[in-house]
Amino acid sequence: MSKSLDGKTALVTGGGGPAMGSAHCHALAKLGAHVIVQDMREDHAAAVVADIHAHGGSAEPMAGDITDLDPFLVSLNEAISSTGGIDILVNHAGISGLSTPLADIDQDFFDRMMNVHVKGSFFIAQAVVPEMKEPRATARSSTSPRSSVCTAVRRPRITRPPSRRCWA
């Protein structure tokens, strides 16, 4: 039986997370996609990959900090080359300040949040979208409340319209 994402490769940033990040990875793998599980915590990415393999899916880990762009983009380009391209991008990486009172968020913490949520997500999308195989890429809003840019999906058909417009 063919799965809807057979032959597709998905990159999930923050994919080693214990809740939504890993859930994105498992859902994509269950639909047949090869999943690149990216996380700054290498052991978390490897654990999600092992679990996907245990359930018959295809995945590989990719460690790296999305705010350290130069080495991250080198790793990303290696992943693009080794897989033949990225078909689905889920920009899920994020850090939460929701449990921190507004008055306690200092400039360093705020800058870190902006670097992860905006800068990192933007430059990952900028690197991946041109590599998508089909000429039309569709940009969809991320499903994560912590992610702030967009999720690029190379499938031209969407089951529901995106909730906001993006650049892709």
Secondary structure, 3 states (H helix, E strand, C coil): CCCCCCCCEEEEECCCCCCHHHHHHHHHHHCCCEEEEEECCHHHHHHHHHHHHHCCCEEEEEECCCCCHHHHHHHHHHHHHHHCCCCEEEECCCCCCCCCCHHHCCHHHHHHHHHHHHHHHHHHHHHHHHHCCCCCCEEECCCCCCCCCCEEECCCCCCCCCCCCCCC
